[in-house]
Amino acid sequence: MKTANKHLQTHQESAFPVADMICYLTGCSDTPHPLDLAMHHRISRLTGGLSPASLLLAWLDWHLHLSFSPGKQAELLRLLENQLYEWPLLLSQIVGNQGMLTDEQIQTSDTRFKNESWSNWPYNLISRQFLQAQSFWDSATTGVRGVSSHHENVVNFAARQWLDMIAPANFYPTNPEVQRKTFEEFGANLWRGLQNWGSDVRKGVAQQMHKSETNEDLPFRPGREVAISEGKVVFSNHLIELIQYAPATETVYSQPVLIVPSWIMKYYILDLSPHNSMVKFLTAQGFTVFIISWRNPDSQDRDLGMDDYVQSGFYAALKEVSKRCDGASVHTAGYCLGGTLLAIGMAGLPNLEESGEITVASMTLLAAQTDFTEPGELGLFIDESQLAMLDALMWKQGYLDGQQMAGSFQLLNSKDLVWSRNMRRYLLGEAEKSNDLMSWNSDTTRMPYRMHSEYLNHLFLHNDLAQGRYQLNGRTVSLKAINTPLFVVGTEKDHVSPWRSVYKIHSLSDVTVDFILASGGHNAGIVAAPGNPKCSFYTSKTLMPGEAVPSPDEWLNAAQKSNGSWWLHWSSWLANQNSDRVPARQLAEKLASAPGTYIFQ
């Protein structure tokens, strides 16, 4: 049976290039030449989806403009001379301090050199030299007149990647922390590191052979340790399972909450362990909660597009929630890409034939962008050349694999997620400590070919939604058509959806906006349950329609900081939209118990 399935899959994959060739020869579409796709596909497999042409163009832009900038060259030369002149002074200070440097001189803000052993000779000089090299190359790759901002960011990013790779903390001879550990444990740490390396290699080989880990292999398994809130699947189609959760109070607010998570992640990030489950929190506050669980697409879903995700995803769920709650107005909330989808769907809701029967009470955007002019470091991978390479990567298999996406996100923070991790696992021999959020992050998903291409082209590259050009089901939609109050959350350290980009919804909508800036990053800032001592958030006054929109920095300067979770603030905001309560809505028939079946794909 497995052999038959393998032959069928091989036949399906090989059929796509043939179909593309026929389509190209007959002129029935704008499909690129299949030979070009085949070549780009092979290159993308070697480069992990990165475009060599894009990197080369960025380097040429920077190099040529730097060559024609004698003033910038002189500035860099002075910086290099100052760093070289510093060495005799540092050496004399080290002699006077018996081989020690002060904390200010060693710049302990870099976590790689915080261990006290880095303050000893000669490692203090090694780390100091590396930090100076970082400073030099950061200056060299920025501020060169004439270089496009995109190319400048790419070159600066590439320089940081190379420096992070050759950092002295990554190697045994230049890492005193590893050497001390080896001496104390008689090399046992290196033996454990070798075992850790072997385990990682086996996992990598298994993934390459399409024998990826299943949910059962995760430290925190959905339906057992996480995603255990009581609920039932009350609706399903080829794209979603809609889960309704059991009430936790005798009465509930009349308006239910529908959560639209991103489909580049499993939904249960919002229903992790009981102590940090947003679902459990909302039901305890007296809300009827529904959440979408997305199907994990495969090669047969290659032609699913953004319209399908809106129509068969958000709209289908919204109709079902409205029907099950006797036509009550629905609070909607979207996280990350799910928030962008929610905004598109809400903008197109007036065009929906059944929209007269459905009312939406509010819309909450959680770390979700609607304007992509400042997409953060993800924008490094978005240009025409890069998208052509990604299209070719997805062309044959019909989707973007979760491991391929995970690699891109790791690259954004390779210092911590790759090199420092490898040092601790392979040189210090430390076991990787897992938690529910890290375990969830390993539960990867896939993206359909057509949808991912449309998303990157129309939103990231051309910013059609913010510019008023985005089309849903053949009709142009506008964010100005949204007529419900907005609650918007950005997170301070978000490299996926930078909060200043999320903030731009103020200028794109004509409704009241309550904006919250939460501490933490893209995931930890949203999963900020009450009781977490690290949580805090900023708030300011509600911005009314027609009011002048302050800049992000002006807003931050006027905002008030509160310690604790923003979830409580959001819950009060939802309750204030409508305080009517009704008897708790009990779960009736079921297709499956929560967390459903799609989550295990």
Secondary structure by P-SEA (a helix, b strand, c coil): caaaaaaaaaaaaaaaaaaaaaaaaacccccccaaaaaaaaaaaaaaccccaaaaaaaaaaaaaaaaacaaaaaaaaaaaaaaaaaaaaaaaaaaaaccccccccccccccccccccccccaaaaaaaaaaaaaaaaaaaacccccccaaaaaaaaaaaaaaaaaacccccccccaaaaaaaaaacaaaaaaaaaaaaaaaaaaaaaaaccccccccccccccccccccccccccccccbbbbbbbbcccccccbbbbbbcccccccccccccccccaaaaaaaaccbbbbbbbcccccccccccaaaaaaccaaaaaaaaaaaacccbbbbbbcaaaaaaaaaaaaacccccccccccccbbbbccccccccccccccccccaaaaaaaaaaacccccccaaaaaaaaaaaccccccaaaaaaaccccccccccaaaaaaaccccccaaaaaaaaacccccccccccccccccbbbbcccccbbbbbbbbccccccccccccccccccccbbbbbbbcccccccccccccccccccccccccccccccccaaaaaaabbbbcccaaaaaaaaaaaacccccccccccccccccccccccc
